[in-house]
Amino acid sequence: MLSGHRNKKYKCGEDKLSKILARRGRWSAYKLVLMQAAVAGGASVFFFALWGVQYGLSALAGAAIAVLPNFVFATLAFSHMGASSSVKVVKTFYWGEAVKLLLTIAMFSLVFINWKVGFMPLFVCYTLALIVHWTAPLFFKQS
């Protein structure tokens, strides 16, 4: 009977630790998303200042298409952590990646159908945000 009580305490502590780890992972992913938003947003301002509203909005659309799906992925993928929930972790990563891909396709479709966009600024900002995503691990300190 006493042994069962110890297991409950351990389980409760393990759940708390899993939530802390999930929060840390989510925060690291959110930092990456913020970094993407800053770079792509800066490029959008650049396009707006040099070429006007249409190019600025096109660049902003490209930034949003890159950043918002990554934010959704980070939220879904880091909802679970820990060895005891490893199956949930894998499922949420796959689910998050699928939602990210579908959201990216939907956003590109909506932008192309509903707006007259400048292709160059849209894809420049989208590509910049992707490059930030790929190179960000070089800049984040691992501890």
Salt bridges, closest charged atoms under 4 A:
none
